């Protein structure tokens, strides 16, 4: 691999979180019946940050949850065994809520499909929206994000790594080209 190029730093991520929070409020006409749900692992801290920002803007708490999609993936055999994380949904559940799923990178769309399946087992939201920090293209399923921090066209020979302070000790987004064989 070549040395990674930083495409977002902590300030960029902060601005994107704020913009996405404002866009969610605007589209939802406020924060009533709104729930932000992060997809493990890096979607969770991003969801928490968006919910915190919505809470500050609206002056009322915005519920936030965590969703593990490991058992709903269609590529478990290809990806190998991975630890299962806890799913936490606020006590009032998702029924009738506008649920905004949050993930770090939108790529093939398979993680989002798995998240929709997992959410369906939990309840019946009024609607489901999708917010992502990075949309890198290469969709294998007809899935599109409602809120995108940055459209980052990539080749299949590149990797996108999102690092968040809560997990990695730093906030940034790196793109790295895989070395040729």
PEWODA-V366195 format. One record per pair of residues at least 24 apart in sequence whose C-alpha atoms are under 7 Angstrom apart, sorted by the first residue. I is the first residue (numbers start at 1). GAP is how many residues later the second one is. Records with the same first field share a line. If there is no record, write none. Layout:
I=GAP + GAP
This chain:
1=175 + 176 + 177 + 178
2=174 + 175 + 176 + 177
3=173
4=170 + 171 + 172
5=169 + 170 + 171
6=166 + 167 + 168 + 169
7=166 + 167
8=164 + 165
9=162 + 163 + 164
10=161 + 162
16=133
17=32 + 33
18=35
20=127
21=29 + 32 + 33
31=31
33=64 + 65
34=28 + 63 + 64 + 65
35=27 + 28 + 29 + 62 + 63 + 64 + 65
36=27 + 28 + 29 + 63 + 64 + 65
37=27 + 28 + 29 + 30 + 62 + 63 + 64 + 65
38=27 + 28 + 29 + 63 + 64 + 65
39=27 + 28 + 29 + 62 + 63 + 64
40=26 + 27 + 28
42=61 + 62 + 122
43=59 + 60 + 61
45=121
46=56
47=55
63=27
64=26
65=24 + 25
69=45 + 46 + 49
72=42 + 45 + 46
73=38 + 41
94=29 + 30 + 31
95=28 + 29 + 30 + 31
96=28 + 29 + 30
97=28 + 29 + 30
98=27 + 28 + 29 + 30
99=26 + 28 + 29 + 30
100=28 + 29 + 30 + 31
101=28 + 29 + 30
102=28 + 29 + 30
103=28 + 29 + 30
104=28 + 29 + 30 + 58
105=27 + 28 + 29 + 30
106=26 + 28 + 29 + 30
107=28 + 29 + 30 + 31 + 32
108=30 + 31 + 32 + 33
109=30 + 31 + 32 + 34
